[in-house]
Amino acid sequence: TTTLSLQQKHPKDFPQLKNDTFLRAARGEETEHVPVWCMRQAGRYLPEFREFRAGKDFFDTCRSPEACCELTLQPLRRFPFDAAIIFSDILVVPQAMGMDVQMVAGKGPTFPEPLKEPEDLQRLQVKVDVEKELGYVFKAITLTRHKIEGKVPLIGFTGAPWTLMSYMIEGGGSNTHSKAKRWLYRHPEASHMLLKMLTDVVVEYLLGQVAAGAQALQVFESHAGILGPVQFKDFSLPYLRDIARRVKDKLKEKGQDVPMIVFAKDAHYGLEDLSQSYYEVVGLDWTIDPRSARERTGGRVSLQGNMDPCALYSPKECISDIVRKMLEGFGTRGYIANLGHGLYPDMDPENVGTFVEAVHQHSIQMNKQV
């Protein structure tokens, strides 16, 4: 790798932003077209991504700012996305707290020594120096902000406390999350203690990402749907709100303001609450009807989502139709088009292109008719 120029190491003098459609939509302002990006747009569905990642350890890649930058930029060379999201992983946070996480081929993320009982919390680093432990993410963000040349805004992200907690206890992915949920029922105090520890790290981590150059932030509560409404209100929502409030307060002190997105997958029962949680944008999965989401969020927030990723297996002409109906449901204002979950590895990049183009074309048409 070439030595980085001094300028590319510093989070200042970034190239000027040319396309702020995504940021304007996040704030509910008018836009010429509906902005669009995809969760996991830097992913295995791209042959160039697979080629670049071949034979390399996943977390080694995450720790290389140059690699993260390249993977973040790949989809932008192919598609006219309106935003980029930094290539990283939500599990870098448990790693920063002292847990070992490995990416096992065919199995996914694995914790060789998950948390089993409350006394295991003593193994975790309480005061995490995010600069020291997660500085590689900040460096990746700064480098990418320079290399993206102002083309589109760069989104930083984190996993939410409950989702991270469930991984740390389950030791990996799970269908029932019963080990983690057992903690919520059996060890509620220890659960809150762990969630508070995670929240503190996440707040610092997000602030570090903004300082490094992130122009928006997304909080992924990927495992919200495994909780019922009562547990969600107890063990997820308060921490989601705390994160947004604390990040915004700190940024305000510096005269900064970046839009924040909360994506609580399958938490359809929590839509009203999420729309009153200090986030500008609420991300939706594909199980929610766009019109009802608009009604239930009462114009308080912008919405992001929510095409079923599997719709990308459709013939091209059908994708365009599905997109049009989705846009009609959401309307073109205060709306960011996305999928209801990440792209899957076996998807055809051409169909992703069709999706992006359809969002732009249909929304321009619809805006002309208003």
Disulfide bonds with the S-S distance in Angstrom:
none
